[in-house]
Amino acid sequence: MISLGLENVVVAETDLSLVDGLKGHLVYRNHWARDLAINNTFEEVAHLLWYGHLPSEQELADLNAKLVANRELPAHVKAVVDAMPDDMDMMEVLRTGVASLPLAGDTWPPTLDQIIYLTAKLPTIIAHRYARLNNREPVAPRTDLGHTANYLYMLKGEEPLTAHVRAFDAYLILTQEHGLNASTFTARVIASTRSDLVSSITGAIGALKGPLHGGAPSEVTEMIEAIGTKENAEPWIKAKLAAGERLMGFGHRIYRTTDPRAIALSKVASELTAEDKWFDLAVHVEQIALRLLKEHKPNRPLETNVEFYAAAVMRAIGLPDELFTPSFAVSRTVGWSAHVLEAAKGKIIRPQSNYTGTMPE
Ligand SMILES: CC(C)(COP(=O)(O)OP(=O)(O)OC[C@H]1O[C@@H](n2cnc3c(N)ncnc32)[C@H](O)[C@@H]1OP(=O)(O)O)[C@@H](O)C(=O)NCCC(=O)NCCS
């Protein structure tokens, strides 16, 4: 029997996360992801996923110190990023920048030090490129700011508002880990061959870039902007569905109910954007889209997914569309690398295909 897209096929055991599509549950190692997003920081949740428990004060200080010490880019990585033509997509630049990172020592088996080194570098690669595109000198990373605050600081060139750091942290925590999604599976496949950590993360970035996976949030803002007014929502969506197109920010391989991350992020976004016209329109579009999707596919629950409100949060804190998917990569690197540690202990991943061609004479 063939399962196209590996739908409903279980290929690994993990103690990193539970994604329950019927109940709408997301658990990171015995903790509700939604609670972690409110009560914890990026670094604390990364520690939970990498080391198996939330950190003590000392463990957190140690992790922070290592992340901070690894933020600067080697000169050759800056040169690689600078050499890429301006019209190359930020995800292509990130993929190439990450691919050029040297790993010290043995490249196998992957280590937590390598993981921390790599995780610390992604925000700096993105901010370096973003500054260059905006004709600014890249801002050096600060050592006194957390991972999220420092990322925003490097992007904007000024210290970010506490409310923005908290909201962005919530988004980054909620997207750190999510079972065997396409990019995590990619990372695991590469790790299962005993290739190195940089190769796993580079491959995962390539998978995340696709509009059906991590490329959706920027298309959500494009959709809201194209709709423009509340009156236009219904005819616009009807026309798209009639043309056989997909609405970005809706539907999910696993969730048959609202994505719990969308619920958490809609709250975060609404607190940031009270009385914002764009947000008001987005909420209206969501309601119309849900009704029309029900009529369009009565037998397939198509509910709001994380990308819809991820777009709202990132827009509210002033990030342009081109930074949405790269920022997703900043957080998902945590989950990818935790999976790499698991997959590195397992069997090489090698499914089969049925040959449908003809045989030679
Ligand atoms: C996420 C996604 C790729 C899951 O895909 P999947 O599990 O393979 O589901 P399928 O492609 O089998 O979809 C089932 C049916 O619903 C339709 N459908 C799924 N998502 C849809 C959407 N967002 N808008 C309109 N129709 C949709 C499909 O066209 C398909 O119809 P068909 O059976 O007539 O071909 C899909 O829902 C999608 O493309 N969503 C939009 C992109 C997005 O928001 N991605 C972010 C995910 S977090």
The ligand as a Tripos MOL2 file, in Angstrom:
@<TRIPOS>MOLECULE
LIG
   48    50     1     0     0
SMALL
NO_CHARGES

@<TRIPOS>ATOM
      1 C1         -0.9170   22.6430    5.0160 C.3       1 LIG1
      2 C2         -1.3250   21.8320    3.7880 C.3       1 LIG1
      3 C3         -0.1260   21.7510    2.8320 C.3       1 LIG1
      4 C4         -1.7420   20.4080    4.2200 C.3       1 LIG1
      5 O1         -1.9080   19.6630    3.0740 O.3       1 LIG1
      6 P1         -2.4180   18.1600    3.0180 P.3       1 LIG1
      7 O2         -2.4630   17.5620    4.3740 O.co2     1 LIG1
      8 O3         -1.5920   17.4490    2.0050 O.co2     1 LIG1
      9 O4         -3.8900   18.3080    2.5340 O.3       1 LIG1
     10 P2         -4.3760   18.0980    1.0590 P.3       1 LIG1
     11 O5         -3.4650   18.8150    0.1080 O.co2     1 LIG1
     12 O6         -4.5960   16.6390    0.8610 O.co2     1 LIG1
     13 O7         -5.7610   18.8630    1.1020 O.3       1 LIG1
     14 C5         -7.0320   18.2090    1.1520 C.3       1 LIG1
     15 C6         -7.9840   18.9780    0.3070 C.3       1 LIG1
     16 O8         -8.2150   20.2490    0.9150 O.3       1 LIG1
     17 C7         -7.8290   21.3050    0.0450 C.3       1 LIG1
     18 N1         -7.1030   22.2990    0.8080 N.ar      1 LIG1
     19 C8         -6.1490   22.0800    1.7510 C.ar      1 LIG1
     20 N2         -5.7130   23.2410    2.2470 N.ar      1 LIG1
     21 C9         -6.4050   24.2080    1.6180 C.ar      1 LIG1
     22 C10        -6.3850   25.6090    1.6910 C.ar      1 LIG1
     23 N3         -5.5580   26.2370    2.5240 N.pl3     1 LIG1
     24 N4         -7.2070   26.3160    0.8990 N.ar      1 LIG1
     25 C11        -8.0490   25.6740    0.0490 C.ar      1 LIG1
     26 N5         -8.1230   24.3450   -0.0780 N.ar      1 LIG1
     27 C12        -7.3010   23.6090    0.7000 C.ar      1 LIG1
     28 C13        -6.9110   20.6820   -0.9850 C.3       1 LIG1
     29 O9         -6.9570   21.3990   -2.2140 O.3       1 LIG1
     30 C14        -7.4390   19.2920   -1.1060 C.3       1 LIG1
     31 O10        -8.5170   19.2870   -1.9930 O.3       1 LIG1
     32 P3         -8.6800   18.0790   -3.0600 P.3       1 LIG1
     33 O11        -8.8530   16.8350   -2.2140 O.co2     1 LIG1
     34 O12        -9.8860   18.4650   -3.8500 O.co2     1 LIG1
     35 O13        -7.4120   18.0600   -3.8610 O.co2     1 LIG1
     36 C15        -2.5360   22.4980    3.0710 C.3       1 LIG1
     37 O14        -3.6320   22.5870    3.9540 O.3       1 LIG1
     38 C16        -2.1860   23.8640    2.5000 C.2       1 LIG1
     39 O15        -1.6680   23.9420    1.3860 O.2       1 LIG1
     40 N6         -2.4650   24.9860    3.2430 N.am      1 LIG1
     41 C17        -2.1050   26.2870    2.7750 C.3       1 LIG1
     42 C18        -0.6220   26.5710    3.0500 C.3       1 LIG1
     43 C19        -0.3470   26.8680    4.4930 C.2       1 LIG1
     44 O16        -1.0370   27.6370    5.1450 O.2       1 LIG1
     45 N7          0.7190   26.2150    4.9960 N.am      1 LIG1
     46 C20         1.1510   26.3860    6.3750 C.3       1 LIG1
     47 C21         0.9720   25.1060    7.1310 C.3       1 LIG1
     48 S1          1.3020   25.3280    8.8590 S.3       1 LIG1
@<TRIPOS>BOND
     1     1     2 1
     2     2     3 1
     3     2     4 1
     4     2    36 1
     5     4     5 1
     6     5     6 1
     7     6     7 2
     8     6     8 1
     9     6     9 1
    10     9    10 1
    11    10    11 2
    12    10    12 1
    13    10    13 1
    14    13    14 1
    15    14    15 1
    16    15    16 1
    17    15    30 1
    18    16    17 1
    19    17    18 1
    20    17    28 1
    21    18    19 ar
    22    18    27 ar
    23    19    20 ar
    24    20    21 ar
    25    21    22 ar
    26    21    27 ar
    27    22    23 1
    28    22    24 ar
    29    24    25 ar
    30    25    26 ar
    31    26    27 ar
    32    28    29 1
    33    28    30 1
    34    30    31 1
    35    31    32 1
    36    32    33 2
    37    32    34 1
    38    32    35 1
    39    36    37 1
    40    36    38 1
    41    38    39 2
    42    38    40 1
    43    40    41 1
    44    41    42 1
    45    42    43 1
    46    43    44 2
    47    43    45 1
    48    45    46 1
    49    46    47 1
    50    47    48 1
@<TRIPOS>SUBSTRUCTURE
     1 LIG1         1 GROUP 0 **** ****
